[in-house]
Amino acid sequence: VKTVEVPTMGDSITEGTIVDLPVAPGDYVEADDVVVILETDKVSVDVRAPEGGSIVEILGDIDDVVEVGSPLYRMDTDAVAPE
C-alpha cells in the first residue's frame, strides 16, 4: 500500500482545499488518473495516481484544507485491474 502526499503547488503555497473526489475507495485507477482535485487561491491542481492500483482510503473530504506534504490518499499498487 502506497501513501500519496499533497504535492507542492507553488513556492508560496502551503495548503489547498479538496474540491472534488472523482474516485472513491475501492475504485481501480490507472497511472495518471485524477484521484483528488485541490484548489488554492491561485491554482487548481489535479492530483493523479502515480501508478495503477486500487484506492484504499482518501484521507479527507470535500472542503477539507490539506497541507503540502501531508498524506492525501492511500492506494494498493498490487491490486489487479478489473476485467
C-alpha positions as CSV (number, residue, x, y, z in Angstrom):
1,V,0.0,0.0,0.0
2,K,1.4,3.4,-1.1
3,T,0.5,6.7,0.5
4,V,0.4,9.7,-1.8
5,E,1.0,13.1,-0.3
6,V,-0.3,16.5,-1.1
7,P,2.0,17.8,-3.9
8,T,3.9,21.1,-4.0
9,M,1.7,23.6,-5.7
10,G,4.0,26.6,-6.0
11,D,6.6,28.4,-4.0
12,S,4.5,30.3,-1.5
13,I,1.5,27.8,-1.4
14,T,1.4,25.7,1.8
15,E,-2.1,24.3,1.6
16,G,-5.1,23.6,-0.6
17,T,-8.8,22.7,-0.3
18,I,-10.2,19.4,-1.6
19,V,-12.9,20.5,-4.1
20,D,-13.6,17.2,-5.9
21,L,-13.1,13.4,-5.4
22,P,-13.7,11.8,-8.9
23,V,-12.9,8.3,-7.5
24,A,-13.9,6.5,-4.3
25,P,-12.2,3.9,-2.1
26,G,-12.4,0.6,-3.8
27,D,-12.2,2.1,-7.3
28,Y,-9.3,0.9,-9.6
29,V,-7.3,3.7,-11.2
30,E,-4.7,3.6,-14.0
31,A,-1.5,5.6,-13.8
32,D,-2.2,9.3,-14.4
33,D,-5.9,9.1,-13.5
34,V,-7.1,12.0,-11.4
35,V,-7.8,11.0,-7.8
36,V,-8.3,14.3,-6.0
37,I,-8.7,17.9,-7.2
38,L,-7.3,20.6,-4.9
39,E,-7.8,24.4,-5.2
40,T,-5.8,27.3,-3.7
41,D,-6.4,31.0,-4.1
42,K,-4.1,30.9,-7.1
43,V,-4.3,27.5,-8.8
44,S,-6.4,24.3,-9.3
45,V,-4.4,21.1,-9.1
46,D,-5.3,17.6,-10.3
47,V,-3.6,15.0,-8.0
48,R,-3.0,12.0,-10.2
49,A,-2.3,8.3,-9.4
50,P,1.5,7.7,-9.7
51,E,0.7,4.1,-10.9
52,G,-2.2,1.8,-11.4
53,G,-3.9,0.4,-8.3
54,S,-7.0,0.3,-6.1
55,I,-7.8,3.3,-4.0
56,V,-7.8,2.1,-0.3
57,E,-8.6,5.3,1.5
58,I,-8.9,9.1,0.8
59,L,-7.7,11.0,3.8
60,G,-10.0,13.9,3.6
61,D,-13.4,15.1,2.4
62,I,-14.7,17.9,0.1
63,D,-13.9,21.3,1.6
64,D,-11.2,19.9,3.9
65,V,-8.0,22.0,3.9
66,V,-4.8,19.9,3.5
67,E,-1.2,20.9,3.9
68,V,1.5,20.3,1.3
69,G,3.4,17.1,2.2
70,S,0.6,15.7,4.3
71,P,-0.9,12.2,3.4
72,L,-3.7,12.6,0.9
73,Y,-4.8,9.1,-0.1
74,R,-3.6,5.5,0.0
75,M,-3.6,3.0,-2.8
76,D,-2.9,-0.7,-3.2
77,T,-0.5,-0.9,-6.1
78,D,-0.6,-4.7,-6.0
79,A,-4.3,-4.8,-6.9
80,V,-5.3,-6.4,-10.1
81,A,-7.1,-4.4,-12.7
82,P,-10.7,-5.4,-13.2
83,E,-11.6,-7.2,-16.4
